[in-house]
């Protein structure tokens, strides 16, 4: 997560990488974080209060291919 107050400085407030196993291995992965759709090169904003309550990741829209 990048600080919205110091975007130009490249300061990260926190960073986390996670791996998710998907079956079948070929799928259109769709993930939402607190109702906001995540895209590969996009950004979403989540506030401090949301982070304190917890961030829910929802991958139920993921569909198998083929």
PDB file with SEQRES, HELIX, SHEET and CRYST1 records, atoms N, CA, C and O in Angstrom:
SEQRES   1 A   66  UNK UNK UNK UNK UNK UNK UNK UNK UNK UNK UNK UNK UNK          
SEQRES   2 A   66  UNK UNK UNK UNK UNK UNK UNK UNK UNK UNK UNK UNK UNK          
SEQRES   3 A   66  UNK UNK UNK UNK UNK UNK UNK UNK UNK UNK UNK UNK UNK          
SEQRES   4 A   66  UNK UNK UNK UNK UNK UNK UNK UNK UNK UNK UNK UNK UNK          
SEQRES   5 A   66  UNK UNK UNK UNK UNK UNK UNK UNK UNK UNK UNK UNK UNK          
SEQRES   6 A   66  UNK                                                          
HELIX    1 AA1 UNK A    7  UNK A    9  5                                   3    
HELIX    2 AA2 UNK A   48  UNK A   53  1                                   6    
SHEET    1 AA1 2 UNK A  27  UNK A  28  0                                        
SHEET    2 AA1 2 UNK A  63  UNK A  64 -1                                        
SHEET    1 AA2 3 UNK A  36  UNK A  37  0                                        
SHEET    2 AA2 3 UNK A  32  UNK A  33 -1                                        
SHEET    3 AA2 3 UNK A  57  UNK A  58 -1                                        
CRYST1    1.000    1.000    1.000  90.00  90.00  90.00 P 1           1          
ATOM      1  N   UNK A   1       0.845  -1.171   0.000  1.00  0.00           N  
ATOM      2  CA  UNK A   1       0.000   0.000   0.000  1.00  0.00           C  
ATOM      3  C   UNK A   1       0.887   1.229   0.000  1.00  0.00           C  
ATOM      4  O   UNK A   1       1.865   1.306   0.743  1.00  0.00           O  
ATOM      5  N   UNK A   2       0.538   2.176  -0.832  1.00  0.00           N  
ATOM      6  CA  UNK A   2       1.311   3.401  -0.942  1.00  0.00           C  
ATOM      7  C   UNK A   2       0.575   4.535  -0.233  1.00  0.00           C  
ATOM      8  O   UNK A   2      -0.646   4.652  -0.342  1.00  0.00           O  
ATOM      9  N   UNK A   3       1.303   5.349   0.478  1.00  0.00           N  
ATOM     10  CA  UNK A   3       0.710   6.471   1.186  1.00  0.00           C  
ATOM     11  C   UNK A   3       0.092   7.461   0.211  1.00  0.00           C  
ATOM     12  O   UNK A   3       0.757   7.896  -0.729  1.00  0.00           O  
ATOM     13  N   UNK A   4      -1.161   7.821   0.418  1.00  0.00           N  
ATOM     14  CA  UNK A   4      -1.811   8.797  -0.450  1.00  0.00           C  
ATOM     15  C   UNK A   4      -1.297  10.208  -0.172  1.00  0.00           C  
ATOM     16  O   UNK A   4      -1.493  11.111  -0.985  1.00  0.00           O  
ATOM     17  N   UNK A   5      -0.648  10.399   0.958  1.00  0.00           N  
ATOM     18  CA  UNK A   5      -0.108  11.715   1.298  1.00  0.00           C  
ATOM     19  C   UNK A   5       1.251  11.977   0.665  1.00  0.00           C  
ATOM     20  O   UNK A   5       1.644  13.131   0.495  1.00  0.00           O  
ATOM     21  N   UNK A   6       1.969  10.919   0.317  1.00  0.00           N  
ATOM     22  CA  UNK A   6       3.320  11.075  -0.222  1.00  0.00           C  
ATOM     23  C   UNK A   6       3.514  10.168  -1.428  1.00  0.00           C  
ATOM     24  O   UNK A   6       4.493   9.425  -1.500  1.00  0.00           O  
ATOM     25  N   UNK A   7       2.582  10.226  -2.376  1.00  0.00           N  
ATOM     26  CA  UNK A   7       2.633   9.360  -3.558  1.00  0.00           C  
ATOM     27  C   UNK A   7       3.915   9.577  -4.341  1.00  0.00           C  
ATOM     28  O   UNK A   7       4.542   8.617  -4.789  1.00  0.00           O  
ATOM     29  N   UNK A   8       4.314  10.841  -4.512  1.00  0.00           N  
ATOM     30  CA  UNK A   8       5.495  11.149  -5.313  1.00  0.00           C  
ATOM     31  C   UNK A   8       6.793  10.674  -4.656  1.00  0.00           C  
ATOM     32  O   UNK A   8       7.793  10.472  -5.345  1.00  0.00           O  
ATOM     33  N   UNK A   9       6.786  10.493  -3.333  1.00  0.00           N  
ATOM     34  CA  UNK A   9       7.995  10.072  -2.635  1.00  0.00           C  
ATOM     35  C   UNK A   9       8.221   8.569  -2.703  1.00  0.00           C  
ATOM     36  O   UNK A   9       9.289   8.088  -2.323  1.00  0.00           O  
ATOM     37  N   UNK A  10       7.246   7.831  -3.174  1.00  0.00           N  
ATOM     38  CA  UNK A  10       7.403   6.382  -3.277  1.00  0.00           C  
ATOM     39  C   UNK A  10       7.420   5.680  -1.933  1.00  0.00           C  
ATOM     40  O   UNK A  10       8.011   4.608  -1.800  1.00  0.00           O  
ATOM     41  N   UNK A  11       6.778   6.271  -0.931  1.00  0.00           N  
ATOM     42  CA  UNK A  11       6.780   5.687   0.408  1.00  0.00           C  
ATOM     43  C   UNK A  11       5.677   4.642   0.517  1.00  0.00           C  
ATOM     44  O   UNK A  11       4.521   4.905   0.187  1.00  0.00           O  
ATOM     45  N   UNK A  12       6.045   3.469   0.978  1.00  0.00           N  
ATOM     46  CA  UNK A  12       5.067   2.415   1.198  1.00  0.00           C  
ATOM     47  C   UNK A  12       4.757   2.329   2.686  1.00  0.00           C  
ATOM     48  O   UNK A  12       5.662   2.226   3.514  1.00  0.00           O  
ATOM     49  N   UNK A  13       3.485   2.369   3.014  1.00  0.00           N  
ATOM     50  CA  UNK A  13       3.064   2.201   4.411  1.00  0.00           C  
ATOM     51  C   UNK A  13       3.053   0.735   4.801  1.00  0.00           C  
ATOM     52  O   UNK A  13       3.239   0.401   5.971  1.00  0.00           O  
ATOM     53  N   UNK A  14       2.840  -0.135   3.839  1.00  0.00           N  
ATOM     54  CA  UNK A  14       2.802  -1.567   4.108  1.00  0.00           C  
ATOM     55  C   UNK A  14       2.820  -2.321   2.800  1.00  0.00           C  
ATOM     56  O   UNK A  14       2.412  -1.795   1.765  1.00  0.00           O  
ATOM     57  N   UNK A  15       3.285  -3.533   2.845  1.00  0.00           N  
ATOM     58  CA  UNK A  15       3.357  -4.336   1.625  1.00  0.00           C  
ATOM     59  C   UNK A  15       3.109  -5.792   1.980  1.00  0.00           C  
ATOM     60  O   UNK A  15       3.617  -6.293   2.983  1.00  0.00           O  
ATOM     61  N   UNK A  16       2.323  -6.467   1.149  1.00  0.00           N  
ATOM     62  CA  UNK A  16       2.006  -7.876   1.396  1.00  0.00           C  
ATOM     63  C   UNK A  16       1.787  -8.567   0.066  1.00  0.00           C  
ATOM     64  O   UNK A  16       1.073  -8.054  -0.795  1.00  0.00           O  
ATOM     65  N   UNK A  17       2.384  -9.702  -0.102  1.00  0.00           N  
ATOM     66  CA  UNK A  17       2.186 -10.524  -1.293  1.00  0.00           C  
ATOM     67  C   UNK A  17       1.506 -11.806  -0.860  1.00  0.00           C  
ATOM     68  O   UNK A  17       1.867 -12.403   0.154  1.00  0.00           O  
ATOM     69  N   UNK A  18       0.505 -12.231  -1.647  1.00  0.00           N  
ATOM     70  CA  UNK A  18      -0.176 -13.478  -1.311  1.00  0.00           C  
ATOM     71  C   UNK A  18      -0.354 -14.310  -2.576  1.00  0.00           C  
ATOM     72  O   UNK A  18      -0.491 -13.774  -3.676  1.00  0.00           O  
ATOM     73  N   UNK A  19      -0.350 -15.602  -2.402  1.00  0.00           N  
ATOM     74  CA  UNK A  19      -0.592 -16.533  -3.501  1.00  0.00           C  
ATOM     75  C   UNK A  19      -1.940 -17.199  -3.290  1.00  0.00           C  
ATOM     76  O   UNK A  19      -2.303 -17.571  -2.174  1.00  0.00           O  
ATOM     77  N   UNK A  20      -2.673 -17.341  -4.386  1.00  0.00           N  
ATOM     78  CA  UNK A  20      -3.984 -17.980  -4.325  1.00  0.00           C  
ATOM     79  C   UNK A  20      -4.000 -19.112  -5.344  1.00  0.00           C  
ATOM     80  O   UNK A  20      -3.780 -18.882  -6.534  1.00  0.00           O  
ATOM     81  N   UNK A  21      -4.258 -20.326  -4.884  1.00  0.00           N  
ATOM     82  CA  UNK A  21      -4.371 -21.471  -5.789  1.00  0.00           C  
ATOM     83  C   UNK A  21      -5.765 -21.496  -6.387  1.00  0.00           C  
ATOM     84  O   UNK A  21      -6.759 -21.375  -5.671  1.00  0.00           O  
ATOM     85  N   UNK A  22      -5.835 -21.655  -7.702  1.00  0.00           N  
ATOM     86  CA  UNK A  22      -7.105 -21.668  -8.419  1.00  0.00           C  
ATOM     87  C   UNK A  22      -7.228 -22.975  -9.183  1.00  0.00           C  
ATOM     88  O   UNK A  22      -6.298 -23.383  -9.879  1.00  0.00           O  
ATOM     89  N   UNK A  23      -8.360 -23.623  -9.056  1.00  0.00           N  
ATOM     90  CA  UNK A  23      -8.631 -24.839  -9.828  1.00  0.00           C  
ATOM     91  C   UNK A  23      -9.876 -24.609 -10.667  1.00  0.00           C  
ATOM     92  O   UNK A  23     -10.859 -24.113 -10.118  1.00  0.00           O  
ATOM     93  N   UNK A  24      -9.910 -24.923 -11.921  1.00  0.00           N  
ATOM     94  CA  UNK A  24      -8.782 -25.429 -12.704  1.00  0.00           C  
ATOM     95  C   UNK A  24      -7.705 -24.363 -12.859  1.00  0.00           C  
ATOM     96  O   UNK A  24      -7.939 -23.186 -12.584  1.00  0.00           O  
ATOM     97  N   UNK A  25      -6.523 -24.787 -13.303  1.00  0.00           N  
ATOM     98  CA  UNK A  25      -5.383 -23.887 -13.397  1.00  0.00           C  
ATOM     99  C   UNK A  25      -5.625 -22.743 -14.379  1.00  0.00           C  
ATOM    100  O   UNK A  25      -5.008 -21.685 -14.247  1.00  0.00           O  
ATOM    101  N   UNK A  26      -6.503 -22.930 -15.353  1.00  0.00           N  
ATOM    102  CA  UNK A  26      -6.831 -21.883 -16.314  1.00  0.00           C  
ATOM    103  C   UNK A  26      -8.161 -21.271 -15.923  1.00  0.00           C  
ATOM    104  O   UNK A  26      -9.195 -21.938 -15.958  1.00  0.00           O  
ATOM    105  N   UNK A  27      -8.131 -19.996 -15.549  1.00  0.00           N  
ATOM    106  CA  UNK A  27      -9.352 -19.339 -15.094  1.00  0.00           C  
ATOM    107  C   UNK A  27      -9.247 -17.839 -15.325  1.00  0.00           C  
ATOM    108  O   UNK A  27      -8.150 -17.281 -15.364  1.00  0.00           O  
ATOM    109  N   UNK A  28     -10.394 -17.195 -15.478  1.00  0.00           N  
ATOM    110  CA  UNK A  28     -10.476 -15.735 -15.475  1.00  0.00           C  
ATOM    111  C   UNK A  28     -10.646 -15.328 -14.015  1.00  0.00           C  
ATOM    112  O   UNK A  28     -11.719 -15.492 -13.436  1.00  0.00           O  
ATOM    113  N   UNK A  29      -9.584 -14.802 -13.433  1.00  0.00           N  
ATOM    114  CA  UNK A  29      -9.611 -14.486 -12.006  1.00  0.00           C  
ATOM    115  C   UNK A  29     -10.169 -13.081 -11.802  1.00  0.00           C  
ATOM    116  O   UNK A  29      -9.681 -12.114 -12.386  1.00  0.00           O  
ATOM    117  N   UNK A  30     -11.183 -12.987 -10.975  1.00  0.00           N  
ATOM    118  CA  UNK A  30     -11.804 -11.713 -10.627  1.00  0.00           C  
ATOM    119  C   UNK A  30     -11.803 -11.622  -9.106  1.00  0.00           C  
ATOM    120  O   UNK A  30     -12.381 -12.469  -8.425  1.00  0.00           O  
ATOM    121  N   UNK A  31     -11.153 -10.593  -8.579  1.00  0.00           N  
ATOM    122  CA  UNK A  31     -11.060 -10.426  -7.131  1.00  0.00           C  
ATOM    123  C   UNK A  31     -11.533  -9.025  -6.753  1.00  0.00           C  
ATOM    124  O   UNK A  31     -11.195  -8.040  -7.409  1.00  0.00           O  
ATOM    125  N   UNK A  32     -12.308  -8.958  -5.701  1.00  0.00           N  
ATOM    126  CA  UNK A  32     -12.780  -7.690  -5.152  1.00  0.00           C  
ATOM    127  C   UNK A  32     -12.192  -7.512  -3.763  1.00  0.00           C  
ATOM    128  O   UNK A  32     -12.100  -8.476  -3.002  1.00  0.00           O  
ATOM    129  N   UNK A  33     -11.792  -6.287  -3.419  1.00  0.00           N  
ATOM    130  CA  UNK A  33     -11.349  -5.937  -2.071  1.00  0.00           C  
ATOM    131  C   UNK A  33     -12.357  -4.954  -1.507  1.00  0.00           C  
ATOM    132  O   UNK A  33     -12.457  -3.819  -1.972  1.00  0.00           O  
ATOM    133  N   UNK A  34     -13.098  -5.388  -0.511  1.00  0.00           N  
ATOM    134  CA  UNK A  34     -14.172  -4.574   0.082  1.00  0.00           C  
ATOM    135  C   UNK A  34     -15.096  -4.006  -0.995  1.00  0.00           C  
ATOM    136  O   UNK A  34     -15.484  -2.839  -0.941  1.00  0.00           O  
ATOM    137  N   UNK A  35     -15.439  -4.839  -1.965  1.00  0.00           N  
ATOM    138  CA  UNK A  35     -16.404  -4.453  -2.994  1.00  0.00           C  
ATOM    139  C   UNK A  35     -15.820  -3.712  -4.176  1.00  0.00           C  
ATOM    140  O   UNK A  35     -16.555  -3.401  -5.113  1.00  0.00           O  
ATOM    141  N   UNK A  36     -14.529  -3.414  -4.175  1.00  0.00           N  
ATOM    142  CA  UNK A  36     -13.898  -2.720  -5.296  1.00  0.00           C  
ATOM    143  C   UNK A  36     -13.093  -3.724  -6.112  1.00  0.00           C  
ATOM    144  O   UNK A  36     -12.251  -4.443  -5.573  1.00  0.00           O  
ATOM    145  N   UNK A  37     -13.360  -3.769  -7.424  1.00  0.00           N  
ATOM    146  CA  UNK A  37     -12.702  -4.745  -8.286  1.00  0.00           C  
ATOM    147  C   UNK A  37     -11.221  -4.420  -8.445  1.00  0.00           C  
ATOM    148  O   UNK A  37     -10.851  -3.284  -8.744  1.00  0.00           O  
ATOM    149  N   UNK A  38     -10.380  -5.430  -8.240  1.00  0.00           N  
ATOM    150  CA  UNK A  38      -8.940  -5.277  -8.420  1.00  0.00           C  
ATOM    151  C   UNK A  38      -8.584  -5.583  -9.864  1.00  0.00           C  
ATOM    152  O   UNK A  38      -9.058  -6.569 -10.429  1.00  0.00           O  
ATOM    153  N   UNK A  39      -7.759  -4.750 -10.458  1.00  0.00           N  
ATOM    154  CA  UNK A  39      -7.245  -4.994 -11.803  1.00  0.00           C  
ATOM    155  C   UNK A  39      -5.727  -4.966 -11.737  1.00  0.00           C  
ATOM    156  O   UNK A  39      -5.151  -4.335 -10.851  1.00  0.00           O  
ATOM    157  N   UNK A  40      -5.079  -5.650 -12.673  1.00  0.00           N  
ATOM    158  CA  UNK A  40      -3.638  -5.873 -12.608  1.00  0.00           C  
ATOM    159  C   UNK A  40      -2.838  -4.585 -12.423  1.00  0.00           C  
ATOM    160  O   UNK A  40      -1.991  -4.513 -11.533  1.00  0.00           O  
ATOM    161  N   UNK A  41      -3.087  -3.586 -13.231  1.00  0.00           N  
ATOM    162  CA  UNK A  41      -2.300  -2.358 -13.157  1.00  0.00           C  
ATOM    163  C   UNK A  41      -3.095  -1.178 -12.613  1.00  0.00           C  
ATOM    164  O   UNK A  41      -2.711  -0.025 -12.808  1.00  0.00           O  
ATOM    165  N   UNK A  42      -4.204  -1.462 -11.932  1.00  0.00           N  
ATOM    166  CA  UNK A  42      -5.041  -0.396 -11.399  1.00  0.00           C  
ATOM    167  C   UNK A  42      -4.792  -0.165  -9.918  1.00  0.00           C  
ATOM    168  O   UNK A  42      -4.082  -0.929  -9.264  1.00  0.00           O  
ATOM    169  N   UNK A  43      -5.384   0.893  -9.404  1.00  0.00           N  
ATOM    170  CA  UNK A  43      -5.256   1.227  -7.989  1.00  0.00           C  
ATOM    171  C   UNK A  43      -6.639   1.379  -7.387  1.00  0.00           C  
ATOM    172  O   UNK A  43      -7.571   1.823  -8.057  1.00  0.00           O  
ATOM    173  N   UNK A  44      -6.771   1.013  -6.134  1.00  0.00           N  
ATOM    174  CA  UNK A  44      -7.994   1.295  -5.386  1.00  0.00           C  
ATOM    175  C   UNK A  44      -7.588   1.992  -4.104  1.00  0.00           C  
ATOM    176  O   UNK A  44      -6.455   1.851  -3.642  1.00  0.00           O  
ATOM    177  N   UNK A  45      -8.505   2.737  -3.536  1.00  0.00           N  
ATOM    178  CA  UNK A  45      -8.234   3.424  -2.277  1.00  0.00           C  
ATOM    179  C   UNK A  45      -9.091   2.813  -1.179  1.00  0.00           C  
ATOM    180  O   UNK A  45     -10.307   2.679  -1.314  1.00  0.00           O  
ATOM    181  N   UNK A  46      -8.428   2.449  -0.096  1.00  0.00           N  
ATOM    182  CA  UNK A  46      -9.107   1.963   1.094  1.00  0.00           C  
ATOM    183  C   UNK A  46      -8.632   2.820   2.258  1.00  0.00           C  
ATOM    184  O   UNK A  46      -7.433   3.050   2.415  1.00  0.00           O  
ATOM    185  N   UNK A  47      -9.561   3.288   3.065  1.00  0.00           N  
ATOM    186  CA  UNK A  47      -9.227   4.184   4.163  1.00  0.00           C  
ATOM    187  C   UNK A  47      -8.706   3.465   5.389  1.00  0.00           C  
ATOM    188  O   UNK A  47      -8.746   2.238   5.485  1.00  0.00           O  
ATOM    189  N   UNK A  48      -8.217   4.259   6.319  1.00  0.00           N  
ATOM    190  CA  UNK A  48      -7.666   3.715   7.565  1.00  0.00           C  
ATOM    191  C   UNK A  48      -8.732   2.964   8.347  1.00  0.00           C  
ATOM    192  O   UNK A  48      -8.459   1.903   8.908  1.00  0.00           O  
ATOM    193  N   UNK A  49      -9.949   3.507   8.389  1.00  0.00           N  
ATOM    194  CA  UNK A  49     -11.010   2.831   9.135  1.00  0.00           C  
ATOM    195  C   UNK A  49     -11.333   1.472   8.527  1.00  0.00           C  
ATOM    196  O   UNK A  49     -11.581   0.513   9.257  1.00  0.00           O  
ATOM    197  N   UNK A  50     -11.333   1.375   7.183  1.00  0.00           N  
ATOM    198  CA  UNK A  50     -11.566   0.081   6.530  1.00  0.00           C  
ATOM    199  C   UNK A  50     -10.448  -0.896   6.880  1.00  0.00           C  
ATOM    200  O   UNK A  50     -10.708  -2.065   7.162  1.00  0.00           O  
ATOM    201  N   UNK A  51      -9.216  -0.423   6.862  1.00  0.00           N  
ATOM    202  CA  UNK A  51      -8.083  -1.301   7.166  1.00  0.00           C  
ATOM    203  C   UNK A  51      -8.149  -1.786   8.610  1.00  0.00           C  
ATOM    204  O   UNK A  51      -7.823  -2.939   8.893  1.00  0.00           O  
ATOM    205  N   UNK A  52      -8.567  -0.919   9.519  1.00  0.00           N  
ATOM    206  CA  UNK A  52      -8.672  -1.321  10.921  1.00  0.00           C  
ATOM    207  C   UNK A  52      -9.747  -2.381  11.119  1.00  0.00           C  
ATOM    208  O   UNK A  52      -9.580  -3.295  11.926  1.00  0.00           O  
ATOM    209  N   UNK A  53     -10.861  -2.261  10.374  1.00  0.00           N  
ATOM    210  CA  UNK A  53     -11.938  -3.257  10.491  1.00  0.00           C  
ATOM    211  C   UNK A  53     -11.591  -4.542   9.752  1.00  0.00           C  
ATOM    212  O   UNK A  53     -12.111  -5.609  10.078  1.00  0.00           O  
ATOM    213  N   UNK A  54     -10.715  -4.443   8.761  1.00  0.00           N  
ATOM    214  CA  UNK A  54     -10.316  -5.604   7.979  1.00  0.00           C  
ATOM    215  C   UNK A  54     -10.716  -5.455   6.530  1.00  0.00           C  
ATOM    216  O   UNK A  54     -11.731  -4.832   6.218  1.00  0.00           O  
ATOM    217  N   UNK A  55      -9.921  -6.023   5.648  1.00  0.00           N  
ATOM    218  CA  UNK A  55     -10.180  -5.978   4.208  1.00  0.00           C  
ATOM    219  C   UNK A  55     -10.578  -7.376   3.767  1.00  0.00           C  
ATOM    220  O   UNK A  55      -9.861  -8.346   4.012  1.00  0.00           O  
ATOM    221  N   UNK A  56     -11.720  -7.468   3.121  1.00  0.00           N  
ATOM    222  CA  UNK A  56     -12.228  -8.763   2.668  1.00  0.00           C  
ATOM    223  C   UNK A  56     -11.947  -8.915   1.182  1.00  0.00           C  
ATOM    224  O   UNK A  56     -12.331  -8.063   0.380  1.00  0.00           O  
ATOM    225  N   UNK A  57     -11.273 -10.004   0.814  1.00  0.00           N  
ATOM    226  CA  UNK A  57     -11.023 -10.335  -0.578  1.00  0.00           C  
ATOM    227  C   UNK A  57     -12.040 -11.366  -1.019  1.00  0.00           C  
ATOM    228  O   UNK A  57     -12.211 -12.393  -0.362  1.00  0.00           O  
ATOM    229  N   UNK A  58     -12.718 -11.103  -2.129  1.00  0.00           N  
ATOM    230  CA  UNK A  58     -13.783 -11.979  -2.630  1.00  0.00           C  
ATOM    231  C   UNK A  58     -13.448 -12.395  -4.055  1.00  0.00           C  
ATOM    232  O   UNK A  58     -13.403 -11.558  -4.957  1.00  0.00           O  
ATOM    233  N   UNK A  59     -13.216 -13.674  -4.253  1.00  0.00           N  
ATOM    234  CA  UNK A  59     -12.907 -14.191  -5.581  1.00  0.00           C  
ATOM    235  C   UNK A  59     -14.037 -15.029  -6.162  1.00  0.00           C  
ATOM    236  O   UNK A  59     -13.804 -15.836  -7.061  1.00  0.00           O  
ATOM    237  N   UNK A  60     -15.256 -14.851  -5.663  1.00  0.00           N  
ATOM    238  CA  UNK A  60     -16.370 -15.693  -6.111  1.00  0.00           C  
ATOM    239  C   UNK A  60     -16.766 -15.462  -7.565  1.00  0.00           C  
ATOM    240  O   UNK A  60     -17.470 -16.287  -8.148  1.00  0.00           O  
ATOM    241  N   UNK A  61     -16.318 -14.337  -8.169  1.00  0.00           N  
ATOM    242  CA  UNK A  61     -16.650 -14.081  -9.572  1.00  0.00           C  
ATOM    243  C   UNK A  61     -15.677 -14.759 -10.525  1.00  0.00           C  
ATOM    244  O   UNK A  61     -15.838 -14.639 -11.739  1.00  0.00           O  
ATOM    245  N   UNK A  62     -14.667 -15.473 -10.016  1.00  0.00           N  
ATOM    246  CA  UNK A  62     -13.691 -16.174 -10.849  1.00  0.00           C  
ATOM    247  C   UNK A  62     -14.374 -17.308 -11.608  1.00  0.00           C  
ATOM    248  O   UNK A  62     -15.142 -18.081 -11.034  1.00  0.00           O  
ATOM    249  N   UNK A  63     -14.084 -17.397 -12.906  1.00  0.00           N  
ATOM    250  CA  UNK A  63     -14.712 -18.412 -13.758  1.00  0.00           C  
ATOM    251  C   UNK A  63     -13.657 -19.274 -14.447  1.00  0.00           C  
ATOM    252  O   UNK A  63     -12.654 -18.744 -14.924  1.00  0.00           O  
ATOM    253  N   UNK A  64     -13.864 -20.612 -14.512  1.00  0.00           N  
ATOM    254  CA  UNK A  64     -12.926 -21.462 -15.237  1.00  0.00           C  
ATOM    255  C   UNK A  64     -13.011 -21.207 -16.739  1.00  0.00           C  
ATOM    256  O   UNK A  64     -14.064 -20.834 -17.256  1.00  0.00           O  
ATOM    257  N   UNK A  65     -11.889 -21.411 -17.436  1.00  0.00           N  
ATOM    258  CA  UNK A  65     -11.863 -21.254 -18.888  1.00  0.00           C  
ATOM    259  C   UNK A  65     -11.863 -22.612 -19.556  1.00  0.00           C  
ATOM    260  O   UNK A  65     -11.362 -23.589 -18.999  1.00  0.00           O  
ATOM    261  N   UNK A  66     -12.424 -22.669 -20.746  1.00  0.00           N  
ATOM    262  CA  UNK A  66     -12.351 -23.890 -21.546  1.00  0.00           C  
ATOM    263  C   UNK A  66     -13.373 -24.904 -21.273  1.00  0.00           C  
ATOM    264  O   UNK A  66     -13.379 -25.960 -21.906  1.00  0.00           O  
TER     265      UNK A  66                                                      
END                                                                             
